Every structure is written in C-alpha cells, then in structure tokens.
Amino acid sequence: MTSTEPGAAHVILAVDDDADILRVVRMALEVEGLEVATARSGEDALAWIDRHGLPHLAVVDIMMPGMDGLELSRRIQRASDVPVIMLTAVDDEATLLEAIEQLAEDYVVKPFNPRELAARVKRVLRRVGSFAYALAPLVKVDDHLSIDLVHRTATVGDQQVSLTPTEAKLLHILMRSAPRTVTTDHLLRRVWPLEEVFEDTLRVHMHRLRQKIEPDPSQPRYLITQRGIGYSFAVKG
C-alpha cells in the first residue's frame, strides 16, 4: 500500500499571494518539524494538489486576487476533509464568521505572531492525528483497490469507478484515521457540517460506497462497521 510512514512529517500547504508572508509561514512551521509547500494563488494550490495529493492541512489567505481563500477552501473540502487555517487582514465580522462556521478550523489575523500560527497548526494536527494513508495522488490500498481522492475515482480490480464528493470525503476521513474507528457522530459533523443529517443517511452512503469498492459488499474487506460506534477503514499488512 502507499502510505505515510509513522513519524513522517506532516505536509502543510501554505497559500498566499504575498511572498514575504509565505516565507514567514514556511520558517515558522519548518522549525516545528513540518514540511511546507507553498502556492501564490488558489489556482496554483489546486495544481499542487493535483500533482502531489492532499496535504495534511492548509494555511490559506482569505484575500487573494483571482480565486480567493474562501473559494479555494470550498474546492479543497468539496470532496475531502483537509483542515484549513485562514490568514486574514479582513476586518469584516461576516466574512470571518463564514470562514469559521463553514470552512476553517481556525483563523489568524495579519500581522500575526509566527509562533502563534505554529501553535494553532499543531493544535489542529493533534486533532487530525497521524495518517495511515496520506498525500499520494493515487493510494494503492492492495492489489484489488486503488483510490484517487483528488479526482474522486477508485480502481477496483481492472475497473475504474467514480466517487461522489460525499463518498470521497467519507473515504478521506476513514483512510486518514485508519485503523482507528471513527464515530458516527464525528462522520456526521465532518461530512455534513451545515445540515441536520441522521445516521440512516450515513448508512445509505456507506452501503453505496461498499457496492463500489468492496469485492463482496456483504462481507466488507475495507469499510468495517463497528456496531454501535462507527466505522473504520481496515489496514492490511
């Protein structure tokens, strides 16, 4: 399988049109042992993800020419659960509320203390935890299954199947957490943060996902139900 080895550095994607800000962010995070990739625009950030896969976390400036940070975050999170920390010089409470409530784990106001930014990044990464699967644009789970979360496809045997944004987001959360069990409540909050969705809806999506990727959906190999708790993604040695 393709995976991030235990102890490997978390990869942070920093996005800002100001090269000086990017330099400060890179230095602050590299001191903490984090690997930092940078992009000068939302478009460049999406191109980086297309080449390298999903980062562990993104630090994103709200106000950028072209694609702003809010739209970039929407696109990243449309089919993934990559946490975002916003950088903002915007003195606009409505914009900040939208960013926090809908898109971001946290925000830092410019000018910012680099040590404070690093502390906030580390706090969010502690919530996310270590990745058993991460980053590779194409994740080879085993000889039967490969998953491309960026392009929302799975190769099952010799057949390629499309994944819906919801299915890709579910897989991202479960694969990122593997082999730990993710609770039903956590999945509902992360996949449908602004909707009142119940367990039956999650169960339907998991059923459809099993139909797509499992050799025998009635005897799941990958998507394991932990009855009364939630779901886990099985890691094969």
Secondary structure, 3 states (H helix, E strand, C coil): CCCCCCCCCCEEEEECCCHHHHHHHHHHHHCCCCEEEEECCHHHHHHHHHHHCCCCEEEEECCCCCCCHHHHHHHHHCCCCCCEEEEECCCCHHHHHHHHHHHCCEEEECCCCHHHHHHHHHHHHHHHCCCCCCCCCCEECCCCEEEECCCCEEEECCEEEECCHHHHHHHHHHHHHCCCCEEHHHHHHHHCCCCCCCHHHHHHHHHHHHHHHCCCCCCCCCEEEECCCEEEECCCC
